[in-house]
């Protein structure tokens, strides 16, 4: 048995992401998309995306002194080979302590074996976290470290078979790669004022944290000060409530929830929508697959000046049930 979760470098994220994948909580897919078209008339903000700034044109990672800054669908960060006096040490690790293609580590403490199917019966062995290095060849003379991706897989290793373990220097290289990257928060779209809207009911879409939907909302700005100051702003979201149709609603930031009876028309911060049909005919589980596209604008600081780097587009997918309008039928009583 193997359960895979592909994500950018980040050891502390392995447990949460694997748990979400196994329990079916994480309904997010990351895709680099072109800018969305205008919303259909009457469905949401008429300013495209609810954003008044054009996307930043991106040409790939940029050199900033002895560093490289980047921003893509997986995250953003800076690679500095000579920062904090560790340049020669990192270069030595890259040359003399190559990471294997895949290696094993004990499962994080928060990821217990009860999470996985007990299909091995009385067979002796254990589950391990296998990590595979993807996206870049570290044996090349000048590897592009901004493309490093770690692919996590939980695997069963029978007794008698040896796992692939890292040396201390290899662990140091792995940890250094982790520290160069920042993630965009994992999000899904929810509706207000109710989570199961009715046909014809005015609703609004907004983003919540996919790891804790009842917790604090995801940030609209992320600032990183080290090694190169960088800043990411969630400019807005575009929601396609009905798959296979061009209709969209757009709003600024992460979207704003509404309360019952509140009118969202004309408010650029609200992703307003009214469903015309229930989700009863949607296959396979009678739910709409709502696709939400996020736009992040990322900038970096050089010589005390903030400079634009890239506009990053991500997509999340959420399943939503839409109910028919319920009518109250009162039996006719003859007049006495």
N, C-alpha and C positions, 0 to 999 in steps of 0.2 A: 504494500500500500504506500502510495506517495501522494502528498497534497502539496501543490506548488503555489507560491505567491511571488510574483515578479515585482520588484520595487527597487528604487534607487538605494544606494549604499546607506546603511543605517542599522546597526546591530540592535539598538534599543527598541526599534520598531518591529522586530521580527515576531515577538510574542503576540502583540496586539493584532497585527495584520493576519497572522496565521489563525488565531482564534476567530477573528471576524469571518475569514474565508470559510472555515469549517462549520460555523454555526449559521451561515447564510445571512449574516447581518450586513456584510459589506457588499453593497449593490453598486459599486462605483467602478467605472472603466475610464481610463485616461486616454484621450485621443487628441492629436493636434489637428485643429480644424481651421477652415477659412472663416472669415467674418460672416456672421449670420445676416440674412436679408431683413428687410423691414417686417414688423409685425403686421398681420392681416388687419384690415380696417376694423376698428371697434374692439379689438382684443387686448390692446395694451399700449405702451408708450409708442408714439409715432416717430420720435427721434430714434434712428437706428441704434439698437442696444441700450437706448437711454443714455448714450455716451456722446459727448460733444468733442472728443479729441480723437483724431485719426490713430489707427494702430501704429506702433513703432516698427519701422522696417528693421529686420534682423539679418545679419550676414554671417552669423556664427560666433564662436568664442572670440573675445578680444583681449589683446595683450595690454596690461596696465603695469608698467615698470617690469618687475620680475614675476608678475602674477598673470593669471588668465581668469577672466570673469565670464560666466555663462548663465543662461536661463533657458530652460526648455520645459517640456510637459512634465518631466519628472521632478523638477526642482530648480534651484539656482544656488550659486555659490562662487567661490574663488579658489583657485589652485595656486599656491605660492611656494615654490620650491626652496626659496631662500629666506622665508620669513622666520623670525625668532631664532635665527642661527641654526635651524635644523636642516638646511639645504643639503649639506654634504652627507648627513646621516640618512636622509630620505633617499638621496641618490644611491647611497650604498645599499640600502634595503632593496631598491628597485633592481639593482644589478646583481646582488649576491643572495638575496632571499626571496626569490620569485614565489608568489602565491601559486599553489596548485590550482588546476582548473576547478576542482571541487574538494571540499573538506567537510569534516563532521565535528559537531560539538554537542554536549549534553543539552537536552531540551531546557529552555528557560524555566525557572521555578514556577512561573504563573501559567505555564502551558503543560498541565498534567496529562498523564497517559490516558486518563478517562475520556479525553477529548476524541480519541481515535477508536476505530472499530477494533474490537477484540477478536480478530479473525485468526490468530495464530495458535489458539488452543493451549496445549501444554508445551509448545515449542519454547526453548530457552532463547533469550535475546532481549533486545531493548530498542525503543524508538530513539532516533537521533535527529538533530537538526542538521541537514546538509545544506551548505552554501556553495553556489557555483558563481564564478566570476564571469560576467558577460559584458559585451559592449566594447571591449578594448583589449588589445594584445599587449600585455605588459613587457613582453620580450622585444618589442620593437624599439629602435633607437630613441624615438621621441613619442612615447604613448600619449594619446589625448585623454588625460585623466578625467576630463569633464564628462566623458561618456561611460564612466564606470557604473555598472548595474550589478547588484547582488540578487541572485535568484534563490529564494529559500524553499526548501522541500523537507517535509518530515518523512523519514524512511525507517523501515524496520531492518535491523542488522542482526542476523541470527548469531547465537553463541558460536565462537570459533572463527568468525570472520572479523578482521581488524578494521576499525574505522580509520579514516585518514585524518590525522591530527596536525595542527599547526605548531611550529616552533615558536619560542618567545619572540624572536625577531619578526617572524611572519605575522604574529598577532599584532605587533607594533605597527607594521605596514598596513594591515587591515584597519586598525583603529585610526591611523592617520588619514586614510582614504575616507572614512566615515565623517571625520570632522570637517571636511571641505564642503559639505553639502547641506542645504536647507530644503525642507519640503514645503509644498503648498498643502494646506490642511485638507484632509479627506472629508468631503461633504456629500449630502444628499438633499433633495428638495422636498419640502413638506408644504401642506396647504393650511390656510387659516380662513375663516374662524373655526373650521372643523377639519378633521383628518379624513372623513369619508363624505365628500360633498355630494349634493343632490343635483340633478339636472336643472339648469337654469339658475342655480344659486351663485351669486358673486363670490369668488374666492381669490386668494392671493398666494402665489408661490414665494417661498423664501428658503434660504439655505440653513441647514443645521449640521452640527458635527456628526458624522456617520458613526463615530465610536461612542457618542453619548448624546442621543437626540434630545434629551431633556436637560442637558447641561448648558453652559454658556454658549452663545453663538460663535461661529468661526470668526477669526479676525478679518478685518478688511484691509489691514496694513501689517506688513512684516518688515522689521528693520534688523539688519545684521551689521555689527560694527567691526568684526574681526574675521579674517585678516584684512579684507577690503570692505569698507562700508557699502552696503547694498540695501535697497528699499524696494518692496513689492506692494502694489496697490491693487485691490480688487475693484476694477472700474465698474463692472456691472455683469448681469447675467441675462441670458436669452433662453426662454423655455419653449419647447415644442410639446404642448400638452397631449396632442393626438398624433401617434406615429403614422408616417406615410403621408402626411399632409403638410402644406407650406405654412399653416397658421402658427404664429409665434407671439409671445408677449415678452417685452423687455423691460428692465428696470435697472436703476443704479445700485451699486454696492451689492450686498448679499440679498436684497429684497426686504420688504417690510411686511410683517404680519398685520392683518386687520381683525377687527372685532365684529361681531354680528351686528348687522344694520349699518355698518360703515360703508360709505361710498368711496371706492378707490379710483374712479375715473379722473383722468387729468393729473394724476400724481406720479411723477417719473420714478419715484422710489418704490412703487408698488407694481409687481408683476400680476396684473389683473386678468381674470379669465372667467368665462361662463361655459360650461359644458352643455352641448345641445343634445347629446345622447348619453345613455348610461354605458358602463363598461361591460354589460352583460354579454355582448357578442364578441368580445375580445378574447382571442385564444392565446395561450392554453388555459389560463386561470381566471378569465373574466376580469382582467385588469388592464388599464392603460399603462404602457411603458413611457413614462415622461422623461424626455431628454433635456437636460439643462446644460448649457454651455457657459463657462465662466471665462472672463477675460482678466488676466493679470498683466499690469504694466510694471516692468522691472527696470530699475536704474542703478547706477553705481557712482561712487565718488572718486574723482581724480583731481589732484592739486586743489582740493577744497571746493570743487565744482561738481554738482550732480549732473550726470549725463544719461540719456535714455539708452537702454540696452536692447530690450525685446518686449513685444506683446505676446503673451503665452495664452493659448486657448486650450481649455480642458473640458471634458464632457462627463457628466454623471448621469446614471440611469436609475430611476425610481419607479416602482410599481404602485399604481393608484387605483382604488376602487371608486367608481362613481355610481351612486344609487339612483333609482327612479324616484320621481316625486310621489310621495305617499299622500293619498287622499282619504279623508274620513267619510265613510258612507253611513248615513243616518237613515234607518228604516222609516218609510212614510207612515204616518199615523192618520187615520181618517178622523175628520172633525166630529166631535160629539154633539 
